[in-house]
Amino acid sequence: GQPGTRAEAPCAIPFAHRGRTPSLSQRERAGVRERGCERSGSFIDTQRQAAQVAQKLEVTMTRPNSTAKMRRLMTGWLALVASIGFFSAEGHCQVPAYAFTNFAGSPPDKVGDSAGNVDGVGTAARFNGPLDIALDAVGNAYVADAYNGTVRIVRPDGTVTTLMGGTNGPTGVARFVGPQGIAVDTNSGTVFVAVGGPGRIFKVTAAGLLSLLAGGGEGLSVDGTGAEAAFLTPSGLAVGQAGVLYVSDEFGNRIRKITPAGVVTTLAGNGYYQSIDGAGAQARFSGPSGIAIGPDGNLYVTDSGSAKIRKVTPAGVVTTLAGLPSYGLANDGPGAVAGFNGPRRIAVDAAGNAWVADVRNHVIRKITPEGAVTTVAGLAGQIGSADGVWQEARFYYPNGIAVDASGQLFVAESGNNRVSKGVPTTVPAPAITLTAGPTGPVAVNVWSSTYGYPFVQWQAQAVSAAPLGYLWLKDGVPIPGETLPRLTLGYFTNRTSSGNIAIAITNAYGGVTNNLGYLAMLVPQQLQLSRTPVGAFR
């Protein structure tokens, strides 16, 4: 289509590029047919096209002047192009999303002042700064209600009670000082609570007996047993096999491990505020706030300061699953090019998908095991408390997140003082509308003593309901670093600058291309640029 027309987003199934293209059986297992998407064209032909682009890109990335950052970015873009660039759908493809409703508590724009410490059912209950949430084996949600200094329970029917803290807890214990994190051992029913101020980890048995597990010792982040150990700011908690507890020590920039006997060791990180992959103390974190354990036994950590999602093996080897090293981004896509804005808490389901409360974007994100990131609810930068499907839903500082066996999401929103609940659904894949095709000069002189060093520039304009990514290509190979809507090429000194120029405009669900044609360098004449229509990837 021409500028101003809609290009239907192809049905996209993310695959990680591992030197080969996915088989048809893999694609079918990913659920294409179950979502009712129709293929057009030959899948075998599209595999060959993807392989050709992959081969060209691999050659480009092996050049001596190819930086590590550029190789990472190009690898991510290849994963995006290979997964969505060569499929087109007839009509709209239904893609996963979530429908969110208010589950417990009352946001301020619905019933007056929402903050409080009141047990009740649904909107009659009150919270005050809920920061984390965890589920037990029967679907009860446990909430770290930070400013009330309590731990609350939300039953499956929305009934809210107080487990501990304040003066009305069944254990009769004193008020907590800012409970930050919470986790539940689904086998024993034991609840673990991280208290940030004193830096301590408490546990409450299924019988309601409270005790100190670890923390409170002298120092900042000190390994040891029980009260001898010290945490700087324990934040996220996750229960592993045999009751082992993992802690993200946020300001300590470490991942800690606690045995059932209270023995604390450091699994990864060394206290330095940086984002470096590596093993054990060689790795570095930037404010790790959330932690979850996946079905593969690996830990998944929201490294809030670096805006990345990190993966930690049981041996303490740290890698980056998703996230650009830039704060304040909200774009979807493969892990190497996706952006976050203060990811706070994380949950992992039985299939290995990670769910992230992207707190400063006020959205909920999904990360596949391969690292592909999509936004399943909320609109980046828009705060509120509206119920709704996908981008119609609104959040206000979603801090905590939990996922149950059926895929339902539970989110603790500190800004709305509530717990919201999300149910899986589907929405039409958002189309990409070209409001203006790439425009610019169609002729330019190659360098000469008369014309000097000329340049040629194009500007593409497109809109979509999903975040857009841009990738300029020359002869089918991504142009290094050119991932913005504008492309400027200059310093044409010889005919080696000639080539086919195209732009790929993509969202997380599909893409369109505009093939600008062949850029001919005719010394000392003017170059001629032909154009072909815009269309979906084929």
Phi, psi and omega in degrees: 000163179269168177310137182095353177261161179267135173250116183296133181289131177296156175288119189247130173238110185295135172229144175280140177278119179231038178084005178208162178262154185290149177279164180298323180296324176297318181294319179295320179295333180289351171098025181296311184292325180297332180273001175076024180271137179259136176275149168232142182086180183264127178292325179297317178299320181291329174299317181295319179297317179297320180295322179296315177298319180300317182294318179297319182292321180296323177296316179300319186285346180270358179292147184302327184272010178275113183285162179298318180298317180295320179298321180293316180296316182293324176298318178297317180294324177299319178300321179291311182296318182293331184271331184234346190284343188240025175233143171227147184248148174271107185082192183279140171264139177274125182242155184295143174204185181226144173255118185253142174224161175288126184257315180205144185091173184224118177292155187297332182274007178250310183224078173056217180285120188276337185288141179173182180224073187232126172281154181166192182250128176059235183287351177283340179282158178226139173239169177217089179077052177293127186250337182209160183211144179214154183248147173262188187290341183249012174094006173285139178257130178255129188240130172277099183269088197301305188283344172274347182065035185227166168245125184250155175242131174247114180287164180302337178269006178090004178285129183251129174229169179255124179279315182200166180096168182062220180240356185248011177287148181296338179277345179069022183278165180287165181298135174286157174256097174060065174300126186261314186231158181211146177210155180232131172278106185291346177277314184261342184083004179290136178253133178248139183230129176261124178253117189288319186300296178285350181069055182228156177242121178254159172226146178235121180287168178299337178275358177089015179272124182261139175206160176276126177271314182194156175107166180103355181284174181283149180105180183267294178227093187240129175285155181163194182245131175057231184290349178284334180285157180225141174239148176278303175212086177294130187239283181272152179228147175212136181261127179256199181293149177059025176077012177290135182252135177249140186231132170268108180275092195302301181281345174278349178054044180220158169252122186250158181231133181234124176282165177303337178276359178090012179279121185255129173228165178259122181275320182203152181096156182225013177098340180285138181273088178209177177233092183228127175284155181161188182254133173057234183288348177284337179280155178222147181237162178234079179073059178293117188251326182240153181209141177213155179250134182265172179294342177275359180087354178278154175265144178239127191235132171274109180269087194300318184294328179265356181059040180234160171250121185251153177242134182235122179283165177302337178273358177091014178277125187252131173227169179258123179274318184200153175117129171281151179283050179220133181275147172093014180263161180219011186283141174275172177139189176300157185307322185289343182238357179285154181232149178231169180221082181075051177302129191254300180237163186215147175224151181233133181268181185292339179272357180091005175283138178258140180241126190239132170274101182273089199295317184275346169274345181061042180221168176248129183245151175242138177234122178286165178302335178277351177102003179288130186249132172225156175263119186260348178197143179092167178233123187306128178085354182256119180259158179162195182219020184289137168288155178163176181259131174055244186284351176283335179289149179229144179230162177222102185053068173289112184260307183258152179211143177217152179231138179261182186294336180269001180091003176289143180251143176235126187237129174266116183254111182288329180286327180264354181052050182208171169246123177253156185235133180244135180246134180299140175208190176226156175223158176299139177300129183294130179284161174252121180254121177276110179278337175200127178290168178305124182238158180159183181296143178260001179211141178205148181275140170288160185305138171204170179294341180274315187263345182072215181261103180274175174212161176231142187222141175233152178226123178255145177229128181210156177227152178200157176288343177250152180303142184256151172234152183234140179215117178268140182231148173233121184055037177081359181251132177304135175281120186307128174081355184265083182235028177244165181296342183251139177236131176235123176242136182209187179058046177284112182246346179203182186283355178291348178280354180290155176162168177279126182251134178213159173236137173253124178247122190226153161239188185289355186241351181176188182197162174229158177236155169232108180273110185281350179096194187268129178265104187261130177259107182243097183281131356260024183283183178272148175282151178243135183238118176262160182231149174237160184298155174282144178197173178289157176304140175226000000 
